[in-house]
Amino acid sequence: MKKRLLVALSMVLVFSLLIGCSSNSGNSGGTSTSGSSGSGADTIKVGVNYELTGAVASYGVDLNDGLQMALEEINDAGGILGKELEIMTMDNKSSDTESANVSARLARDGAVVLLGPATSGNTKAAIPAANENKIPLISASATADDITLDAQGNVRPYIFKTCFSDSFQGVMMAEFALNDLAGKNAAILADSTSDYAQGLSKAFIETFEAGGGTILGTEAYQAKETDFRAVLTNIKALNPEILFVPGYYEETGLIVKQARELGIEAPILGADGYEAPKFSELAGEANDVYYSSHYSPNDTAENVVNFNTAFEAKYSKQPNAFNALGYDLGYFFKDALERAGEVDSEKLKAALEETDGFEGVTGVVSIDEFHNPVKSITINQVVNGETEFLKKLDPK
């Protein structure tokens, strides 16, 4: 009898412990930077999915710095709709597979919105979980044309972005080459392994040729290569007036340096993949390099100046375009959720679709019928290895 009683008491004790553990388990998703571990009744769960380590961590870290600054400011000012933001930040390690896992986990943990990732590839991997769970995903930097559209050209209902698309960058850089640089012919050197580079090349070629320009030839390289002298020698023989080199900074910085060492003097044009401090380190004291971007710290607009001052005070460094994009993303979400009127993903989705004239550091944003922003583009130039603001171009 005593033995049976002891067994029964032991089972009751174990059961009580299990209940206690279950009721105090809290949130299992990511790192909460708000200090809140509430169930969501008094907080708004914000899922953040960024490349904080790995091959493209430079982009993810910079975006996250800007985003965290905005979300902290929002919390300090009273949150949104009277609720504090519970920020669940997770590292996708620059991996498509991990990005998909992070997106699913944040959705499972109750996020009302998914912010990020940085690159188009990692964003595409995060899309299924957002759509399946009917949670808006907003990327501030996934520039691929098919982020918000599926293979049939239909709008992905829960996917949005606040950055312009690759094709838009390609179009605007071709027009810049034709109109501002008076280029009549061009050569292309693009990463054959990158959808980003291929999309930019296609748009550039189509626009340049439609404007009366001639493409003399195209050459290809692959990600992770470090010696581009063979293909650059082929390009030099073409004697182009313009050299368009879309790609990411790891390779394009070296390409610019080696092109100048080989005596290629043509202006070199690129896109926002050049936007990283490492690019200047790799390119050296380059000149006559131009690339499209989302922002310039030299912009004298009041909100840009205020952002620059606050960012430098917080991080002790000058902000770059990805810092600014991340910062705008936080306030873009705030603007939409306030207009939604309550913490509800469906109402947030509707408010995002209705965004018209949101004023951010990177420009005034309105969302079109394809969930893409209508906004201006910044043209930066590299002078003696230093990036300078040149001008803004508005979409036609």
C-alpha positions in Angstrom: 0.0 0.0 0.0 2.8 2.4 1.0 4.6 1.6 -2.3 1.5 2.4 -4.4 0.9 5.6 -2.4 4.5 6.7 -3.1 4.2 6.0 -6.8 0.9 8.0 -6.9 2.4 10.9 -5.1 5.4 10.9 -7.4 3.2 11.0 -10.5 1.3 13.9 -9.1 4.6 15.7 -8.4 5.9 15.1 -12.0 2.6 16.2 -13.5 2.6 19.4 -11.5 6.2 20.2 -12.6 5.2 19.6 -16.2 2.3 22.0 -15.9 4.6 24.6 -14.3 7.1 24.3 -17.1 4.5 24.6 -19.8 2.8 27.7 -18.3 6.2 29.5 -17.9 7.9 28.5 -21.2 7.4 31.9 -22.8 8.3 32.7 -26.4 10.6 30.3 -28.2 11.4 32.4 -31.3 14.7 34.2 -31.7 16.2 36.9 -29.5 13.7 39.4 -28.0 15.3 42.8 -27.9 12.3 44.5 -26.3 12.7 42.8 -23.0 9.1 41.7 -23.2 8.1 38.0 -22.8 4.3 38.6 -22.8 1.8 36.4 -24.5 1.0 39.2 -27.0 -2.0 40.8 -25.1 0.0 43.9 -24.4 2.7 43.6 -27.0 3.0 43.3 -30.8 5.3 40.5 -31.9 7.5 41.7 -34.8 9.5 38.9 -36.6 12.9 40.0 -37.9 14.7 37.6 -40.3 18.2 38.8 -41.4 21.6 37.6 -42.5 23.5 38.4 -39.4 26.3 35.9 -40.2 27.5 34.2 -43.4 28.4 35.3 -46.9 26.2 38.4 -47.1 26.1 39.4 -43.5 27.3 42.9 -44.4 23.9 43.6 -45.9 21.9 41.9 -43.1 23.8 43.5 -40.3 23.5 47.0 -41.8 19.7 46.6 -42.4 19.2 45.2 -39.0 21.1 48.1 -37.4 18.8 50.6 -39.1 15.6 48.6 -38.3 16.5 48.0 -34.7 17.1 51.8 -34.2 13.7 52.6 -35.7 11.9 49.9 -33.6 13.6 51.1 -30.4 12.6 54.7 -31.2 9.0 53.6 -31.8 8.9 51.7 -28.4 10.5 54.7 -26.7 7.7 56.9 -28.1 4.9 54.6 -26.8 4.9 51.8 -29.3 2.1 51.3 -31.8 -1.6 51.5 -30.9 -0.6 51.7 -27.3 1.3 48.4 -27.4 5.0 47.8 -27.0 6.8 46.0 -29.8 8.2 42.6 -28.9 11.1 42.3 -31.4 12.0 38.7 -32.3 15.3 38.8 -34.2 16.7 35.6 -35.8 19.8 35.0 -37.9 19.2 33.1 -41.2 23.0 32.7 -41.6 22.9 33.9 -45.2 21.3 30.5 -46.1 18.1 29.9 -48.1 17.2 26.8 -46.0 17.8 28.6 -42.8 15.8 31.6 -44.0 12.8 29.4 -44.7 13.1 27.8 -41.2 13.4 31.2 -39.5 10.3 32.5 -41.4 8.3 29.4 -40.4 9.4 29.7 -36.8 8.6 33.4 -36.5 5.2 32.8 -38.0 4.6 29.9 -35.5 5.6 32.1 -32.6 2.9 34.6 -33.4 4.6 37.4 -35.4 2.1 39.9 -36.9 4.6 40.8 -39.6 7.9 39.4 -41.0 10.6 42.0 -41.7 13.5 40.9 -44.0 15.5 39.1 -45.3 18.1 41.2 -47.1 18.8 39.3 -50.3 16.4 38.3 -53.0 17.3 34.6 -52.7 16.8 34.4 -48.9 13.6 36.4 -49.2 12.2 34.0 -51.8 12.9 31.2 -49.4 11.0 33.0 -46.6 7.9 33.6 -48.8 6.1 30.2 -48.4 5.8 30.5 -44.6 4.5 34.0 -44.9 1.8 33.1 -47.5 0.8 29.9 -45.8 0.4 31.6 -42.4 -1.2 34.8 -44.0 1.4 37.1 -42.4 2.7 40.1 -44.4 6.4 39.9 -45.2 8.1 43.1 -46.1 11.7 43.3 -47.5 13.5 46.6 -47.7 16.2 45.3 -50.1 15.1 42.2 -52.1 15.3 43.8 -55.5 14.5 40.8 -57.7 11.5 41.5 -60.0 9.7 38.3 -59.0 9.7 38.8 -55.2 6.1 40.1 -55.2 4.9 38.1 -58.3 4.7 34.3 -58.8 5.7 32.4 -61.9 2.4 33.2 -63.5 2.7 36.9 -62.9 0.1 36.9 -60.1 0.7 39.1 -57.1 1.8 37.2 -54.0 -0.9 38.4 -51.6 1.2 38.8 -48.4 4.6 39.9 -49.9 5.7 43.5 -50.1 8.9 45.4 -50.6 10.0 49.0 -50.0 13.0 49.0 -52.4 12.8 49.4 -56.2 13.3 46.3 -58.4 16.3 45.1 -60.4 14.7 45.9 -63.7 14.0 49.5 -62.5 17.7 49.9 -61.6 18.8 48.5 -65.0 16.4 50.8 -66.8 17.5 53.9 -64.9 21.3 53.1 -65.3 20.8 52.6 -69.0 19.1 55.9 -69.3 21.8 57.5 -67.2 24.4 56.0 -69.6 22.6 57.3 -72.6 21.5 60.7 -71.4 24.0 61.8 -68.7 27.2 60.1 -70.0 26.3 60.3 -73.7 27.3 56.7 -74.2 26.6 55.2 -77.6 27.9 51.7 -77.0 28.5 49.5 -74.0 29.9 46.1 -72.9 28.4 43.9 -70.1 30.2 41.9 -67.5 27.8 40.1 -65.2 27.7 37.3 -62.7 26.2 34.3 -64.5 25.3 32.6 -61.2 23.1 35.5 -59.9 19.5 36.2 -60.7 20.2 39.7 -59.4 22.9 40.4 -62.0 21.1 38.7 -64.8 17.9 40.7 -64.2 19.9 43.9 -64.2 21.7 43.0 -67.4 18.5 42.2 -69.2 16.8 45.5 -68.3 20.0 47.5 -69.1 20.4 45.9 -72.5 16.8 46.3 -73.5 16.6 50.0 -72.5 20.1 50.9 -73.9 19.3 49.4 -77.3 15.8 50.9 -77.3 17.4 54.3 -76.7 19.7 53.9 -79.7 22.7 52.4 -78.0 24.7 49.3 -79.1 25.8 46.4 -77.0 29.3 45.5 -78.2 29.5 42.2 -76.2 28.8 40.4 -73.0 31.1 38.5 -70.7 30.4 36.5 -67.6 32.0 35.6 -64.3 31.0 33.5 -61.3 30.5 34.3 -57.7 33.6 33.8 -55.5 36.1 34.3 -58.4 38.9 36.7 -57.7 40.8 37.0 -61.0 38.9 38.7 -63.8 41.7 39.7 -66.1 40.9 37.3 -68.9 37.4 38.5 -69.4 38.4 42.1 -68.9 41.1 41.7 -71.6 38.3 40.6 -73.9 36.3 43.7 -73.0 39.2 46.0 -73.4 39.5 44.8 -77.0 36.0 46.0 -77.7 36.9 49.5 -76.5 33.4 50.3 -75.0 32.3 53.8 -74.0 30.4 52.2 -71.1 31.0 49.1 -69.0 28.0 47.8 -67.1 29.0 45.4 -64.2 26.0 44.4 -62.1 26.8 42.2 -59.1 27.7 42.2 -55.5 30.6 44.0 -53.9 32.8 41.0 -53.2 33.4 40.6 -57.0 32.6 44.0 -58.4 35.2 45.8 -56.2 37.9 43.5 -57.6 36.6 43.9 -61.1 36.8 47.7 -60.9 40.3 47.6 -59.6 41.6 45.1 -62.2 39.8 46.9 -65.0 41.6 50.1 -64.2 44.9 48.3 -63.8 44.4 46.9 -67.3 43.8 50.4 -68.7 40.1 50.2 -69.2 39.1 53.9 -68.9 35.4 53.7 -69.7 32.9 54.7 -67.0 31.9 51.6 -65.0 28.2 51.4 -64.0 26.6 49.2 -61.4 23.7 48.9 -59.0 23.0 48.7 -55.2 25.1 45.6 -54.8 28.1 48.0 -54.7 26.7 49.5 -51.5 29.1 48.3 -48.9 32.3 49.7 -47.3 34.1 46.6 -48.5 33.6 47.7 -52.1 35.8 50.7 -51.7 38.5 48.6 -50.0 38.5 46.2 -52.9 38.2 48.8 -55.7 41.0 51.1 -54.4 41.2 54.7 -55.4 38.8 54.3 -58.3 37.2 57.0 -60.4 34.4 57.3 -63.0 32.3 54.6 -61.3 28.6 55.2 -60.9 25.9 53.0 -59.3 22.2 53.2 -58.4 21.3 53.2 -54.8 18.5 54.0 -52.4 20.1 56.8 -50.3 23.0 59.1 -49.9 24.3 60.5 -46.6 25.0 63.7 -48.5 21.3 64.4 -49.1 20.4 67.6 -47.4 16.7 66.8 -46.8 15.7 67.5 -43.2 14.6 63.9 -42.4 17.9 62.6 -43.9 20.0 65.0 -41.8 18.1 64.1 -38.7 18.5 60.4 -39.4 22.2 60.7 -40.0 22.7 62.6 -36.7 20.8 60.0 -34.7 22.4 57.1 -36.4 26.0 58.4 -35.8 25.2 59.1 -32.2 24.0 55.6 -31.7 26.5 53.6 -33.7 29.5 56.0 -34.0 29.6 55.7 -37.8 28.1 57.3 -40.8 25.0 55.4 -42.1 24.9 53.7 -45.5 22.0 52.9 -47.8 21.2 49.6 -46.1 21.1 51.3 -42.7 18.6 53.8 -44.1 16.5 51.1 -45.8 16.2 49.2 -42.5 15.3 52.4 -40.7 12.5 53.2 -43.2 11.2 49.6 -42.9 10.5 50.0 -39.2 8.5 53.2 -39.7 6.8 51.9 -42.9 5.4 49.0 -40.8 4.4 51.5 -38.0 2.6 53.7 -40.5 0.6 50.8 -42.0 -0.3 49.2 -38.6 -1.5 52.5 -37.3 -3.8 52.9 -40.3 -4.9 49.3 -39.9 -6.3 50.3 -36.5 -5.6 47.0 -34.7 -3.0 44.2 -34.4 -4.4 42.0 -37.2 -2.4 40.6 -40.1 -5.2 40.8 -42.6 -5.9 44.5 -41.8 -2.2 45.2 -41.9 -2.0 43.6 -45.3 -4.9 45.9 -46.5 -3.2 49.0 -45.1 0.1 48.1 -46.7 -1.7 47.9 -50.1 -3.2 51.3 -49.5 0.1 53.0 -48.7 0.3 56.3 -50.6 3.0 59.0 -49.9 4.8 57.5 -47.0 7.8 59.8 -46.4 11.0 57.9 -45.5 14.7 58.6 -45.4 15.1 56.8 -48.8 12.3 58.7 -50.5 8.5 59.0 -50.7 6.9 55.6 -51.1 3.6 54.6 -52.6 2.7 50.9 -53.1 1.5 50.0 -56.6 -0.9 47.1 -57.6 2.1 44.7 -57.7 3.1 45.4 -54.0 6.2 47.3 -55.3 7.1 50.9 -54.3 7.0 53.8 -56.7 10.0 56.0 -55.6 13.0 57.9 -56.9 16.5 56.4 -57.4 19.8 57.8 -56.2 22.9 57.9 -58.4 26.1 57.8 -56.5 29.6 58.2 -58.0 33.0 57.0 -56.8 35.7 59.7 -56.8 39.2 58.7 -55.7 37.7 55.7 -54.0 35.2 57.7 -52.0 31.4 57.5 -52.7 29.6 60.8 -53.3 26.0 61.7 -54.0 25.5 62.7 -57.7 21.8 63.1 -58.3 18.3 61.6 -58.0 16.3 60.3 -60.9 12.6 60.1 -60.8 10.6 57.3 -62.5 8.8 58.3 -65.7 
